[in-house]
Amino acid sequence: MMRDPLAATPIRYKLPITFLVLCLAVLLAGGYLVSRFAHSSLETEIARRLAANADAQAQVLSANRELLARRAQDFASDGLIRELLAAHVGGDPSAAPRLHRHLARNKVPLEPAFVDCGVWDLEGRLVACAAETVDRAHELEVGRFPTDAETPFGPFRMAESELGPCFAVVTPLRSLDGLTRIGSLSAWVPVGRFLVKGPVVGDADPRDTRLVLRDSEGQELEIPWWFRSSSPPDEELVARGFGLALSADGDPRDHGPRSEQVFSRSAELGGGGWTARIEQDAHEASAPVRALQSRYLGTALVVLAVGLGALFMSIRFIVAPLRRLVDASGRLARGDLGARVPVESEDELGELSRAFNDMAEAVELRTVEVERHRDELETVVAAMRDGLCLLDQERRIVLRNRAAEPLVRMLEASAPIRPGCGLTERSCDECLVATDVDRNCQVELDGRSYEILVTDLTVGDLVGGRLLVSRDVTERRAMSDREAFHERMAVAGELAGVVAHEINNPLASISMFTQMLADELEPGSPFQEHVEVISRNVETCKQAISDLLDNVRGGVSSVTDLDANELVEDALRFLRPLAQRSRVALVNQRAAEGAELIGDEIRLRQVLVNLILNAIQAQEDGGGEVRVAVSG
């Protein structure tokens, strides 16, 4: 693994290196802006140069055209031409042939730019011309010329011959006294000869620009670069208009490759609606700027290479360690307690890595300790016989143990459980989770009794939560009921002693007077039977009171020989009134023989009474039967 060459260098020195790279990038942006400014300046200079070139071209072409106009005016001042035209108008048939010979021999050869010269009457009819065959384009063009035209130059027309584009120069013919206009004189000029007639100014290399002539009808004629060259390749071809072609206004005829954007400047030729336009391709014009941009680009590539190297250093030895720290922090946050980062330097990053490792180790130790305490707490909570249920602020259950299942079922039950305490109208589940006061309630769930202690929590994030502890008190309540029963029995025994004492006194009196009455009766008296009935009932009452006292208060404990059948019969006789009220039948299945036993009669009788009493109480709906069987 590559080691940071600046491992011992503080990070405050590494950051300037990165900043230097950014500065180089800014230099590149500055170079781009400089090139843009150069491009703008170049465009301004090109526009200025094209405007000057267009003016110069317009002046030269306008001067050449004026020379042709003056030559035509010189021809028109020829007295013979005016005399012959007047004779023709006067009806002389020989005037036209003589006029033809004069133009062909004495006029057209004098001007190399003229290819034909014609004389026209005031009706626009051709009288005579120098050429043997009149060019139809020339005839139509001059024939439609108004006789009072101020501009003597016509628009461009394509000649029927191989002369290429041509234009007409027209000047008026007047009478010999100069007072009356009698016709017109025209000259047919090929554009090639017109351009060759005088020098065409331009750049040293005319191939950089295009010259376009535009006539009064919007037709355009692009002048090839060789027409503007100081030494034309073939003067004869140039004079014949080689390479010249007309295009109407807006005609997309291709005159050579050009880009979508061109620089253009126009100038008028002085009259006739002609203009000269100089064009230069923007791509060709911006070649110097592109060269400058290329040099800047080369420099930028070098700087970029250096910057990439510096950037790699920053990423490898600054950003990468920070990235590892971030990744390790994320793993630690997700629970990977073994997350550590390698320490590769002695600078601030190295110190930060060591500090992170120390922190991660401390977090691991604390987490292990917390998990141990949590496991201990979970074990204690799970082992509790009392139910524990913890609710958060939203009254959601966040912790519970198995013993709290009945309480949880009550809290999650769709049907509310109404309390029997009578202290509130709310259901038990609403009362237990209410936040008003702490509560200690008893609830019957699934046939068992639970005591529930409710406490508000005010610790940490659980502020507003509730802690519910439930305890099964079914056995404790049963034991309390038995103790209460025994207490009532003790009180009943004391009352029974008092009542028995109060009853025994009248019974003793009845028994005494009954005995006295029996002694006084004569044998065979009809009242003897009544006295015996009274005596038996008195003895029965005394026996019942004695049994009651023996079962409630007990007597003197003594171990004697007992008859089990009689012992059971005594217990049944004592409880028979209670059984009759409960509609329960008592049955004594006596043993045929061998029912003797040795024991404390009073204690055994109490045991039998409790057993039979429990059996009677178990018959809640009545109609049952309790059988007591004695076997030898």
Secondary structure by P-SEA (a helix, b strand, c coil): ccccccccccaaaaaaaaaaaaaaaaaaaaaaaaaaaaaaaaaaaaaaaaaaaaaaaaaaaaaaaaaaaaaaaaaaacaaaaaaaaaaaacccaaaaaaaaaaacccccccccccccccccccccccccccccccaaaaaaaaacccccccccccbbbbccccccbbbbbbbbbccccccccbbbbbbbbaaaaaacbbbbbccccccbbbbbbccccbbbbbcccccccccccaaaaaacccbbbbccccccccccccccccbbbbbcccccbbbbbbbbccccaaaaaaaaaaaaaaaaaaaaaaaaaaaaaaaccaaaaaaaaaaaaaaaaccccbbbbbccccaaaaaaaaaaaaaaaaaaaaaaaaaaaaaaaaaaaaccbbbbbbccccccccccccaaaaaaaaaccbbbbbccccccccaaaaaaccccccccccccccbbbbbbbbbbcccccccbbbbbbbbaaaaaaaaaaaaaaaaaaaaaaaaaaaaaaaaaaaaaaaaaaaaaaaaccccccaaaaaaaaaaaaaaaaaaaaaaaaaacccccccccccaaaaaaaaaaaaaaaaaaacbbbbbbcccccccccccaaaaaaaaaaaaaaaaaacccccbbbbbbbcc
